């Protein structure tokens, strides 16, 4: 199924973190009244209260439009406190990109999805594990001439996830137009699911890391025991705990 993925980053005005939290709560409250077409609407606030990231997943343009109707009145108060930038990926109509650019500011498009697990319509309701999930966003710059090898290894990773990882909720991969860069979005039910993924897909990911330059950002409450399993030098950053969400 066609999905629209968005990663929204907000730079919050100094000293306004408490006001931002209050206005963010109004957004999530408005969204929860009707989640038709919304798979994810997850907010992560940095410890210093200066930056917020929102990860959003919708069932096509209709899902985005419905979400906009639900939360639209809550966005202007946040714009008073924060500067927005948005990166879209997936099957995103140009009209959606232009509308968001006109309303919110900086918007770009990374590329289409070439593999993933989220192929069913959104359930239209908040999940039982909302607030405990861990989200990973990775960016890979692929070495010249290694695109075919990268795609083969990516398919191997997805096959391993689908065979043995019920706790990996989303495993979405996107390529830019030139096929030289990849963006991924993973969603793990909890820290145990993340650890299981590392054990299961780790050998194949090690091969991928030989042919890419990687940057990985983890969002959510990642326990110290899990953090310690990430080797230094892999470009892994633990960004922010979850403020609120619906997935």
C-alpha positions in Angstrom: 0.0 0.0 0.0 1.2 3.5 -0.8 2.4 5.3 2.3 3.6 8.8 3.0 6.5 9.2 5.5 7.5 12.4 7.1 10.3 13.4 9.5 9.6 16.8 11.0 12.3 18.7 12.9 11.6 21.7 15.0 14.0 24.2 16.5 12.4 25.6 19.6 12.9 29.1 20.8 15.2 29.4 23.8 13.3 29.3 27.1 10.0 28.1 25.6 10.2 24.3 26.2 7.4 24.3 28.7 5.1 26.3 26.4 6.1 23.9 23.6 5.2 20.8 25.6 1.7 22.3 26.3 1.1 23.1 22.7 2.4 19.8 21.5 0.0 18.0 23.8 -2.8 19.8 22.1 -1.7 18.4 18.8 -1.6 14.8 19.9 -5.0 15.2 21.7 -6.5 16.6 18.5 -5.0 13.8 16.4 -6.3 11.0 18.7 -9.9 12.1 18.2 -9.8 10.4 14.8 -6.7 8.5 13.6 -8.1 7.3 10.3 -5.2 7.0 7.8 -2.6 7.7 10.5 -0.1 5.0 11.3 2.4 7.0 13.3 2.4 10.5 14.9 5.4 10.3 17.3 7.0 13.2 19.1 10.6 13.2 20.5 11.9 16.1 22.6 15.6 16.6 23.3 16.6 16.7 27.0 17.6 20.4 26.7 14.2 21.3 25.2 15.7 22.9 22.2 14.8 20.4 19.5 11.8 18.2 18.7 11.5 15.5 16.0 8.1 14.2 14.9 7.9 11.0 12.8 4.7 10.6 10.8 3.3 7.9 8.6 0.1 8.2 6.6 -2.1 6.2 4.1 -1.4 8.4 1.1 -2.6 11.9 0.5 -6.0 11.3 1.9 -4.5 10.3 5.2 -2.4 13.5 5.3 -5.4 15.6 4.5 -7.5 14.0 7.2 -4.8 14.5 9.8 -4.5 18.1 8.7 -8.2 18.6 9.4 -7.8 17.1 12.9 -4.7 19.0 14.0 -4.6 22.1 11.7 -5.9 24.5 14.4 -3.1 23.4 16.8 -0.2 24.1 14.5 -0.1 27.9 14.4 0.6 28.2 18.1 3.6 25.9 17.7 4.8 27.9 14.7 5.0 30.8 17.1 7.6 28.9 19.1 9.5 26.7 16.6 11.1 26.7 13.2 10.0 23.7 11.0 11.9 21.6 8.5 10.3 18.5 6.9 11.7 15.6 4.9 9.2 13.4 3.1 9.7 10.0 1.6 7.5 7.4 0.0 4.7 8.0 -2.5 4.2 11.7 -1.9 2.3 13.8 -4.5 3.9 17.1 -5.4 0.7 18.9 -4.2 1.3 17.7 -0.7 4.9 18.9 -0.7 4.0 22.3 -2.0 1.1 22.7 0.5 3.3 21.9 3.4 6.1 24.1 2.1 3.7 27.1 1.9 2.3 26.5 5.3 5.3 25.3 7.4 8.6 26.3 5.8 11.4 24.1 4.6 10.3 20.9 2.9 12.2 18.4 0.8 11.6 15.0 -0.7 14.1 12.1 -0.3 12.8 9.4 -2.6 10.4 6.5 -3.1 10.2 3.4 -0.9 11.8 0.3 -2.4 11.1 -2.1 0.4 9.3 -2.3 3.7 6.8 -4.0 6.0 4.0 -1.4 6.3 1.8 -2.6 3.5 -1.6 -2.6 5.2 -4.0 0.3 5.9 -3.6 2.1 9.2 -5.6 0.6 12.0 -7.1 4.0 12.9 -6.5 3.7 16.6 -3.8 4.2 19.1 -1.6 1.2 19.7 -1.2 -0.6 23.1 2.5 0.0 23.1 2.4 3.7 22.4 5.2 5.5 24.2 7.5 2.4 24.6 8.6 1.9 20.9 12.0 2.8 19.6 12.4 4.5 16.3 15.6 4.4 14.2 16.3 6.7 11.3 19.4 5.9 9.2 21.1 7.5 6.3 23.5 5.5 4.1 25.8 7.0 1.4 26.5 4.1 -0.9 30.0 3.7 -2.4 30.2 4.2 -6.2 29.6 1.0 -8.1 28.1 -0.7 -5.1 24.4 0.0 -5.7 23.5 -3.5 -6.9 25.3 -5.1 -4.0 23.6 -2.7 -1.6 20.1 -3.6 -2.9 20.8 -7.3 -2.6 22.0 -7.0 1.0 19.0 -4.8 1.8 16.7 -7.5 0.5 18.5 -10.0 2.6 18.0 -7.9 5.7 14.2 -7.5 5.0 13.9 -11.3 4.5 15.6 -11.9 7.8 13.3 -9.4 9.6 10.1 -10.8 8.1 11.1 -14.4 9.0 12.2 -13.9 12.6 11.3 -10.5 14.0 7.6 -10.0 15.1 8.8 -7.1 17.3 10.0 -5.1 14.3 6.9 -3.2 13.4 8.3 -1.1 10.5 11.4 -1.6 8.4 11.1 0.9 5.6 13.9 1.7 3.0 14.0 4.6 0.5 16.4 5.4 -2.3 17.1 8.8 -3.8 16.7 9.4 -7.5 20.3 8.6 -8.3 20.3 5.4 -6.2 23.4 6.6 -4.3 21.8 7.3 -0.9 19.4 5.4 1.2 17.1 6.5 4.1 15.6 3.9 6.4 13.0 4.1 9.1 12.7 1.2 11.6 10.2 0.9 14.4 10.8 -1.6 17.2 8.1 -2.6 19.7 10.5 -2.1 22.6 14.2 -2.4 23.6 14.0 -6.2 23.5 12.9 -6.1 19.9 15.7 -3.8 19.0 18.2 -6.2 20.6 16.6 -9.1 18.8 17.0 -7.2 15.5 20.7 -6.5 16.1 21.3 -10.2 16.7 19.3 -11.4 13.7 20.2 -8.9 11.0 23.5 -7.9 12.5 25.7 -10.0 10.2 24.1 -8.7 7.0 24.2 -5.1 8.3 27.9 -5.6 9.0 28.3 -6.4 5.3 26.3 -3.3 4.3 28.5 -1.1 6.5 31.5 -2.2 4.5 30.1 -0.4 1.4 28.4 2.7 2.9 29.0 5.7 5.1 26.3 5.6 7.8 24.5 7.9 10.2 22.0 6.4 12.6 19.7 8.3 15.0 17.7 6.4 17.6 14.6 8.0 19.2 12.9 6.7 22.3 14.0 5.4 25.7 17.0 3.1 24.8 18.4 1.4 27.9 22.1 1.7 28.6 22.5 -2.1 28.2 21.2 -1.8 24.6 23.2 1.3 23.9 26.4 -0.5 24.9 26.0 -3.0 22.1 26.5 -0.4 19.4 30.1 -0.2 18.4 31.9 3.1 18.3 32.5 4.6 14.9 29.2 3.6 13.3 27.7 7.0 13.5 25.0 6.1 16.0 23.4 9.0 17.9 20.9 8.6 20.7 18.8 11.7 20.1 15.7 12.1 22.3 13.2 10.3 24.5 9.6 10.1 23.4 7.3 12.9 24.5 4.1 11.4 23.1 2.8 9.2 20.3 0.0 7.0 19.0 1.7 4.1 17.3 
